[in-house]
Amino acid sequence: QVQLVESGGGLVQAGGSLRLSCAASESIFSFNVMGWYRQAPGKQRELVASITKGGITNYADSVKGRFTVSRDSAKNTVSLQMNSLKPEDTAVYYCNAKGLPLSSRNYWGQGTQVTVSS
């Protein structure tokens, strides 16, 4: 069973930065895409950023220019650098790993809380 373990969440003031990390129990290149999602209270889970096996990144419009997704294949980790944080970034952030589109491989981490105070 694949395990994804997130770390790095916490409380930060608006304008501050946090770095989230997701450690996978197997090679990150065994997945087609890895990403970060977030879910705020009363809202649906939404995609924040993703990175494909080929290194193509994708960002939600709300975080473009502020967040950066990266990976470290030696450590089997995917990270999310979050700068210029806003109160509306407050949410539980989840790491996700997916296989090919017709694959059943779809894994989630346990989530890490990010709280941005105004």
Secondary structure, DSSP 8 states (H G I E B T S, - for coil): ---EEEE--EEEETT--EEEEEEESS-GGGSSEEEEEEE-TTS--EEEEEEETT--EEE-TTTTTTEEEEEETTTTEEEEEE-S--GGG-EEEEEEEE--TTS--EEE---EEEEEE-
